Amino acid sequence: MSGLGDMFAGWPPPVLEPGGPFAGPVTVLAWALFAMAGIVLAIVLGVTAAALFGPRRWRARLAHERLILIGGFAFPVVVLSALLLWGLTLTRDLSAEPRPGEVRIRVTGEMWWWRVAYLDPAGREAVQDANEIHIPIGRPVTLELEAADVIHSLWIPRLSGKVDMIPGRRNLMRVQAEKPGVYPAQCAEFCGGPHALMGLVVVAHAPDAFEAVRVRLARPAEAPEGPGADGFLAAGCGACHTVRGSPANGLAGPDLTHVGSRRTLGAGILPNHQGTLAAWIADSQAIKPGNRMPAYPVLSGAEVRAIAAWLEALK
Amino acid sequence: MPEGIDAAVGLDARPASLRKGIVAMTLAAAALGVLGACADKSGLPRELAGADPAEGRRLIEHAACAACHEIPGVAWPQGRVGAPLAGFGKRPLIAGRLPNQPAVLVRWLMDAPSLAPDTGMPPQPLTPEEARHVAAYLYTLR
């Protein structure tokens, strides 16, 4: 096997199977709310049946105003307040401030992809990447969530709850994965056009493997010269995309310095190889209608292939 | 073309009682026979021994062939860069230039530029076995 089968292993994400301590409370809360809603539904249905078909004596009692005051007002106020307090207590650590020495990653929602920056201890952006978040296993990682244009929401079902990304604000999300693996994620706040096609993957590594990834991502591209590099620059791709180590230094689109090493293409929606890269370059609008990258009907087949092969080599 | 050879062999095997006077007619019939034989063969299912169309369809989804090709059975994406593949099993030519035969198709799927240097279709990350499964699915599209 070429490993294609593993590319989207775990998709769709199992939302009720926590992969770390920050997803656990969310899952507990979800089940508690399901259970509570089920009990309330059963009571309401029972009372309704009694009111419709019960003996005369029951119906007379149910017709009393006191039932409305107790069942329709006092009960919901007490139960919902208790649930709210319990839920807030349960989830209070989910967006706590990072502690010194913890890994911090800034994730910025853009229409319709994710800008990812690994921060140094002083909080400066040390490494730029896109559409894939690498984390070490076994310790908390703080994601600083921002938005560049409209409201987005980051949801990594197996690692935490949803947290909105709001322009002008910085929200925090703490995640921790217990096992190495790929954790799919999705934009969970409608952000226009191809919102449904705005995904990403979180990749959890053993600590030393994570360090290796971080070092690799910090390096400039080891880009072979040739028709692919020439075609990329001649087509003007560098106006929107950065490939560190080449003249391409655009900032509007995803950083492509290590695009060939990513698991997905188009923000979590396609497997990433030169076949899909060529498809994306030639006509991304057919794949993700409305995304900000135009189709390129000016490139020949051989030119598209050369650029795709070059991008695939940017590991 | 193998079809042409088969057809010629078939004609040669006809009874030897044909008269010289109708040789021209025979040649005309042979020409028609060749065409007819081609048409018949292109209508035949192309079997790939041991290849599994269902596995091919799964591989097509995982490799996202549909990023370029509209493929019956794949809901999304529906790319426009390459030819739509509906009815591929009945098409005589691959990419309008190569005979649509299993061995050619398998090689095309794995490394199209080796057969057509100007194609836009890049080499695909498929093993020969996987390419055979994919070819088997494509031949179910009729």
Contacts between the chains, C-beta under 8 A, distances in Angstrom:
chain1	res1	chain2	res2	distance
A	1	B	127	7.2
A	1	B	130	7.5
A	2	B	125	4.9
A	2	B	126	6.3
A	2	B	127	5.7
A	2	B	130	6.5
A	3	B	125	8.0
A	4	B	59	6.5
A	4	B	62	4.2
A	4	B	63	5.6
A	4	B	125	6.4
A	4	B	126	7.9
A	4	B	130	7.7
A	5	B	58	7.8
A	5	B	62	5.9
A	7	B	62	6.2
A	8	B	62	6.7
A	270	B	64	4.8
A	270	B	67	5.8
A	270	B	77	7.7
A	271	B	62	6.4
A	271	B	63	6.5
A	271	B	64	5.3
A	273	B	63	7.4
A	273	B	124	7.6
A	273	B	125	5.0
A	274	B	122	4.4
A	274	B	123	7.1
A	275	B	63	6.5
A	275	B	64	7.3
A	275	B	65	7.4
A	275	B	67	7.1
A	275	B	68	7.5
A	275	B	121	7.7
A	275	B	122	5.1
A	275	B	123	7.9
A	275	B	124	5.1
A	275	B	125	7.2
A	276	B	63	7.9
A	276	B	64	5.1
A	276	B	67	4.8
A	277	B	122	7.8
A	278	B	68	7.3
A	278	B	81	7.4
A	278	B	120	6.5
A	278	B	121	7.6
A	278	B	122	4.9
A	279	B	64	7.6
A	279	B	67	3.5
A	279	B	68	4.4
A	279	B	79	5.4
A	279	B	81	5.5
A	280	B	67	7.0
A	282	B	68	7.5
A	282	B	81	4.4
A	282	B	120	6.6
A	283	B	79	6.7
A	283	B	80	5.5
A	283	B	81	5.1
A	286	B	77	6.7
A	286	B	78	6.8
A	286	B	79	5.0
A	286	B	80	4.4
A	286	B	81	7.2
A	287	B	67	5.6
A	287	B	77	4.5
A	287	B	79	6.2
A	288	B	77	8.0
A	300	B	118	7.0
A	300	B	120	7.5
A	301	B	118	5.6
A	301	B	119	5.1
A	301	B	120	2.9
A	301	B	121	7.4
A	302	B	113	7.8
A	302	B	117	6.8
A	302	B	118	5.6
A	302	B	119	7.8
A	302	B	120	7.5
A	304	B	120	5.1
A	305	B	113	6.5
A	305	B	119	7.7
A	305	B	120	6.3
A	305	B	121	7.7
A	305	B	122	4.8
A	308	B	122	5.5
A	309	B	122	6.7
